[in-house]
Amino acid sequence: MIELQDIRQAAARLQGQVLLTPCVESRTLSEIVHAQVFLKFENLQFTASFKERGACNKLAQLTTAEGAHGVVAMSAGNHAQGVAYHAQRLGLRAVIVMPRFTPGVKVERTRGFGAEVVLHGDTLEEARAHAFELAAAQRLTFVHPYDDEAIVAGQGTVGLEMMEAVPELDTLVIAVGGGGLISGIAIAAKAVKPGIEIVGVQTVRFPAMYNAIKGTHLPQGTTTIAEGIAVGTPGIITQAIIRERVDDMVLVDEGDIEQAVLMLLEIEKTVVEGAGAAGLAALLKYPERFKDRKVGLVLCGGNIDPLLLAAIIERGMVRAGRLARLRIGSRDIPGALAHITSTVAEAGANIDEVHHQRAFSALSAQSVDIEIVLQTRGHAHVRQVLERLQAAGFDATPY
């Protein structure tokens, strides 16, 4: 079993090789969730993820013979970049096996760190099997994304730094995929402060570790915006550590994660991927569970697709009422649309889109359906706009 000394040794190896990221309080988030919230900004690492820590610790311990042959890893995301970057830095050959469906931007980014990228298989399991074949055929050292003691010890340095920066922490809420991060953090934090509570977070769509620990049989999904923790098979090493040292596991929904991503962007001005927002999502979903605690969260990654981030922002604005869609029935006469737009303007809202529909309307032939999308200040403002339109004689309803 990995102990505190292993993590301290890993910290010594990582000194100067990875960023000592800040761990600071978010006063605004603390007020919102009624707990004192401290954020560990691992999204500021060079490859925008904590995965660098475990990869660097593993590669730094290779023997001369192992280093001469190089390493192989299987990953479609942050682990790939962490291994590729630190292999390049240490002058090692790195082969990264990725599924064929991996987005081109991730492939190119990994190649940019000097790795040889092999696209194989349609699933992560097929890619993993091929990585093992390459390891055997070319005498490469396989670098597992989470189920490896050196990886776990490297990830545990996050917990060590958090406890040194904020000794008064009494709760840590950590995203869980394969379990490497929470395992390392739990070992470090419990050794430094035995009474601290460690809570793991998984998505409802990928509850593999939750099922293993809780003995439940919740179904596995296919997609999640938190793809960094979308792991179908929990680690053997990590599962044993979690059973012994993690106090609880909770599940969050896609909407919780979307809200957390948006809040971190708006409040902290920091970009996180879905997995990086899982801890905050848990605080938002279970406020009473963490009320009045001193809670540490790890923003474990910032590699989010810009289009996904744009969609999350837009959906968040809809939920907040800052984007609203109205349906307006009107007589089909000259000036009707101008009257509608002027009424909306007088109410202080801004029109984003207008759809003027005649043919596909259930109204009479002399009438028209007009659908407008508005930028507003919130739900109360939307109601004011509706009241203004109705007072002007229009049949206006929320879409």
C-alpha positions in Angstrom: 0.0 0.0 0.0 1.2 3.5 -0.8 2.0 5.6 2.2 2.7 9.3 2.9 6.5 8.8 2.5 5.9 7.6 -1.1 4.0 10.8 -1.8 6.6 13.0 -0.2 9.2 11.3 -2.4 7.1 11.9 -5.4 6.8 15.6 -4.4 10.6 15.8 -4.3 10.8 14.3 -7.8 8.2 16.7 -9.2 9.8 19.9 -7.7 10.5 22.2 -10.6 8.9 19.8 -13.1 5.2 20.7 -12.5 3.5 23.9 -11.4 2.8 24.4 -7.7 -0.7 25.5 -8.3 -2.6 28.0 -6.1 -5.1 26.8 -3.5 -7.2 29.7 -2.5 -10.7 30.6 -1.1 -13.5 31.6 -3.4 -15.5 34.0 -1.3 -18.4 34.2 -3.8 -18.8 30.4 -4.1 -18.5 30.1 -0.3 -21.5 32.5 0.1 -23.5 30.6 -2.5 -23.1 27.1 -1.0 -22.8 28.3 2.6 -19.5 26.6 3.1 -15.9 27.9 3.0 -14.7 26.7 -0.4 -11.0 26.5 -1.4 -10.1 25.8 -5.0 -6.9 24.0 -6.2 -6.2 25.2 -9.7 -4.8 22.2 -11.4 -6.2 23.5 -14.7 -3.2 25.8 -14.7 -0.7 23.0 -15.3 1.1 23.2 -18.6 -1.1 20.5 -20.2 -4.1 21.9 -18.2 -4.5 18.8 -16.0 -3.2 17.1 -12.8 -2.4 14.0 -14.9 1.1 15.4 -15.4 2.0 14.7 -11.8 1.5 10.9 -11.9 3.0 10.7 -15.4 6.1 12.6 -14.4 6.6 10.6 -11.2 6.3 7.3 -13.1 8.7 8.3 -15.9 11.2 9.7 -13.4 11.5 6.2 -11.8 12.2 4.2 -15.0 15.4 2.2 -15.0 18.0 3.0 -17.6 17.0 0.0 -19.7 13.3 0.9 -19.5 14.1 4.5 -20.5 16.1 3.3 -23.5 13.1 1.4 -24.9 10.5 4.1 -24.1 6.9 4.1 -22.9 3.4 3.4 -24.2 0.1 4.7 -22.9 -3.5 4.5 -23.8 -5.6 7.6 -23.5 -7.9 9.9 -25.4 -7.4 12.9 -23.2 -5.3 14.4 -20.4 -3.2 11.3 -19.5 -2.0 11.2 -23.1 -0.7 14.8 -23.0 0.8 14.4 -19.6 2.8 11.3 -20.6 3.8 12.8 -24.0 4.9 16.1 -22.5 7.1 14.6 -19.7 8.5 11.9 -22.0 9.6 14.7 -24.3 11.1 16.6 -21.4 13.0 13.6 -20.2 14.1 12.5 -23.7 12.1 9.3 -23.8 10.3 7.7 -26.7 6.5 7.8 -26.1 3.8 5.9 -28.0 0.2 6.9 -27.3 -2.6 4.7 -28.5 -5.9 6.5 -29.0 -9.2 5.3 -30.3 -10.0 6.2 -33.9 -12.9 8.5 -32.8 -10.5 10.8 -30.8 -11.0 14.4 -31.9 -8.3 15.7 -34.2 -7.4 18.5 -31.9 -6.4 16.1 -29.1 -4.4 14.0 -31.5 -2.5 16.9 -32.8 -1.9 18.3 -29.4 -0.4 15.0 -28.2 1.8 14.8 -31.4 2.9 18.3 -30.6 4.6 17.0 -27.5 6.7 14.7 -29.6 4.7 11.5 -29.1 4.0 8.8 -31.7 0.2 8.6 -31.9 -1.3 5.3 -33.0 -5.1 5.4 -33.7 -6.6 2.0 -33.1 -10.0 0.6 -32.3 -13.4 2.1 -31.8 -13.4 1.9 -28.0 -11.1 2.6 -25.2 -10.9 -1.1 -24.4 -9.7 -1.9 -27.9 -7.1 0.8 -27.7 -5.9 -0.4 -24.4 -5.5 -4.0 -25.7 -3.4 -2.7 -28.6 -1.2 -0.7 -26.2 -0.5 -3.9 -24.3 0.4 -5.6 -27.5 2.8 -2.8 -28.5 4.3 -2.9 -25.0 5.1 -6.6 -25.3 6.3 -6.4 -28.9 8.6 -3.4 -28.5 9.5 -3.8 -24.8 7.8 -0.5 -24.0 6.8 0.3 -20.4 3.1 0.6 -20.1 2.0 3.8 -18.2 -1.4 3.2 -16.8 -3.7 6.2 -16.4 -4.6 5.4 -12.8 -4.0 1.8 -11.6 -0.3 2.1 -10.8 1.3 2.9 -7.5 3.7 5.5 -9.0 0.8 7.2 -10.7 -1.2 7.3 -7.5 1.7 8.7 -5.5 2.2 11.4 -8.1 -1.4 12.4 -8.0 -1.3 12.4 -4.2 1.0 15.4 -4.3 -2.1 17.5 -5.0 -3.5 16.6 -1.6 -0.1 17.2 0.1 0.0 20.7 -1.4 -3.6 21.4 -0.4 -3.0 20.5 3.3 0.1 22.6 3.4 -1.6 25.6 1.9 -4.9 25.3 3.9 -4.3 23.1 7.1 -7.8 24.0 8.4 -9.5 22.0 5.6 -12.0 19.5 7.1 -13.5 18.1 3.8 -12.1 17.3 0.4 -14.6 16.7 -2.5 -12.8 15.0 -5.4 -13.8 13.8 -8.9 -13.5 10.1 -9.5 -12.9 8.3 -12.7 -10.5 5.4 -12.4 -9.7 6.7 -8.9 -6.0 7.7 -9.2 -6.5 11.3 -8.0 -8.7 10.6 -5.0 -6.6 7.6 -3.9 -3.4 9.6 -3.8 -5.1 12.6 -2.1 -6.8 10.4 0.5 -3.5 8.8 1.5 -1.8 12.2 1.8 -4.6 14.1 3.5 -5.6 11.3 6.0 -1.9 10.9 7.0 -1.5 14.6 7.7 -5.0 15.1 9.2 -6.7 11.7 10.1 -10.1 13.3 10.8 -10.5 14.9 7.4 -13.5 13.7 5.4 -12.9 12.6 1.8 -15.8 12.5 -0.6 -15.7 11.1 -4.1 -17.9 12.4 -7.0 -19.0 10.5 -10.0 -21.6 11.2 -12.7 -24.9 9.4 -12.8 -24.0 8.3 -16.3 -20.6 6.7 -15.2 -21.0 5.3 -11.7 -18.5 2.4 -11.9 -16.5 3.2 -8.8 -19.7 4.2 -6.9 -21.2 0.8 -7.8 -18.1 -1.0 -6.7 -17.9 0.8 -3.3 -21.6 1.0 -2.5 -22.6 -2.4 -3.9 -25.2 -0.9 -6.2 -25.9 -1.8 -9.8 -26.7 1.5 -11.4 -26.6 1.4 -15.2 -23.7 2.7 -17.2 -24.3 5.4 -19.8 -22.6 6.2 -23.1 -21.7 9.9 -23.0 -21.1 12.6 -20.4 -19.8 16.2 -20.6 -17.3 15.0 -17.8 -15.5 12.6 -20.2 -12.4 12.8 -18.0 -14.1 10.7 -15.4 -16.1 8.5 -17.8 -14.4 5.3 -16.8 -16.1 2.0 -17.1 -13.8 -0.2 -15.1 -12.5 0.9 -11.7 -8.8 0.3 -10.8 -7.8 -2.6 -8.6 -5.2 -0.6 -6.6 -7.4 2.5 -6.4 -10.5 0.6 -5.4 -8.7 -0.9 -2.4 -7.5 2.5 -1.3 -10.9 4.1 -1.8 -12.6 1.4 0.3 -10.1 2.0 3.1 -9.6 5.8 3.1 -12.5 7.5 1.3 -15.5 8.3 3.5 -18.3 8.6 1.0 -19.2 8.7 -2.7 -21.9 10.9 -4.3 -23.4 11.2 -7.8 -24.1 14.3 -9.8 -26.2 14.9 -12.9 -25.2 16.5 -16.2 -27.1 19.7 -15.4 -25.2 20.0 -12.1 -21.9 19.8 -13.9 -23.0 22.3 -16.6 -24.0 24.8 -13.8 -20.7 24.3 -12.1 -18.6 24.9 -15.3 -20.5 28.1 -15.9 -20.2 29.4 -12.3 -16.4 28.8 -12.3 -16.2 30.7 -15.6 -18.4 33.6 -14.5 -17.3 33.9 -10.9 -13.7 32.7 -10.9 -12.9 33.6 -14.5 -11.4 30.1 -15.0 -12.1 27.5 -17.6 -12.6 23.9 -16.5 -13.7 20.8 -18.2 -16.7 18.8 -17.0 -14.6 16.5 -14.7 -12.9 19.6 -13.2 -16.3 21.0 -12.2 -17.6 17.8 -10.6 -16.6 18.8 -7.0 -18.4 22.1 -7.2 -21.4 20.2 -8.8 -21.6 18.1 -5.7 -21.7 21.1 -3.4 -24.4 22.6 -5.5 -26.5 19.4 -5.5 -26.0 18.6 -1.8 -25.7 21.9 0.0 -26.8 20.6 3.4 -24.2 17.8 3.2 -21.4 20.3 3.2 -22.9 23.3 5.0 -20.5 25.2 7.2 -17.6 23.0 6.3 -14.1 24.1 5.1 -14.1 22.3 1.7 -11.3 21.8 -0.7 -12.1 21.2 -4.4 -9.6 20.3 -7.2 -10.2 21.9 -10.5 -8.5 18.9 -12.0 -8.6 19.8 -15.7 -9.3 22.6 -18.2 -9.3 20.8 -21.5 -12.8 21.5 -22.7 -13.9 21.7 -26.3 -14.7 25.3 -27.2 -18.0 24.3 -28.9 -19.1 22.4 -25.8 -18.2 25.3 -23.6 -20.2 27.6 -25.9 -23.2 25.3 -25.6 -22.9 25.2 -21.8 -22.8 29.0 -21.6 -25.9 29.3 -23.8 -27.9 26.6 -21.9 -26.9 28.3 -18.6 -28.2 31.6 -19.9 -31.5 29.9 -20.8 -31.8 28.4 -17.3 -31.1 31.7 -15.7 -33.7 33.4 -17.9 -31.1 35.6 -19.5 -32.0 34.0 -22.9 -35.7 33.6 -23.4 -37.8 32.4 -26.3 -41.3 33.9 -26.8 -44.1 33.0 -29.2 -46.3 35.9 -30.3 -49.5 35.7 -32.3 -50.2 38.8 -34.4 -52.4 40.0 -37.2 -50.4 39.7 -40.5 -50.5 43.4 -41.3 -47.7 46.0 -42.2 -46.0 47.4 -39.1 -47.0 44.5 -36.7 -43.4 43.3 -36.5 -42.1 46.8 -35.9 -44.7 47.3 -33.1 -43.5 44.1 -31.4 -39.8 45.0 -31.7 -40.4 48.5 -30.4 -42.4 47.1 -27.4 -39.6 44.7 -26.6 -37.1 47.6 -26.8 -39.1 49.8 -24.5 -39.1 46.9 -22.0 -35.3 46.9 -22.0 -34.7 43.6 -23.7 -32.5 42.9 -26.7 -33.7 40.7 -29.6 -31.3 37.9 -30.5 -33.3 36.1 -33.2 -36.7 36.5 -35.0 -38.6 33.8 -36.9 -41.6 35.0 -38.8 -43.9 32.0 -39.6 -46.9 32.0 -41.9 -47.2 28.6 -43.5 -46.5 26.3 -40.5 -48.9 28.1 -38.1 -52.1 26.9 -36.5 -53.4 30.5 -36.5 -55.9 31.8 -39.1 -54.6 32.8 -42.6 -54.8 36.5 -41.6 -52.4 35.9 -38.7 -48.8 35.1 -38.2 -46.7 33.3 -35.6 -43.6 35.2 -34.6 -40.9 33.5 -32.5 -38.3 35.8 -30.8 -35.3 34.9 -28.7 -34.4 37.7 -26.3 -31.4 38.7 -24.1 -32.8 39.7 -20.8 -31.7 40.3 -17.2 -33.4 37.2 -15.8 -36.8 35.6 -15.2 -38.4 38.6 -13.7 -37.4 40.7 -16.7 -38.9 38.1 -19.0 -42.2 38.4 -17.2 -42.1 42.2 -17.6 -41.5 41.8 -21.4 -44.5 39.5 -21.6 -46.7 41.9 -19.7 -45.7 44.7 -22.0 -46.5 42.7 -25.1 -49.8 41.5 -23.8 -50.7 45.1 -22.8 -50.0 46.1 -26.4 -52.6 43.6 -27.6 -50.3 40.7 -28.6 -50.9 37.1 -27.8 -47.5 36.5 -26.2 -46.5 33.4 -24.3 -43.2 31.7 -23.2 -42.2 29.1 -25.8 
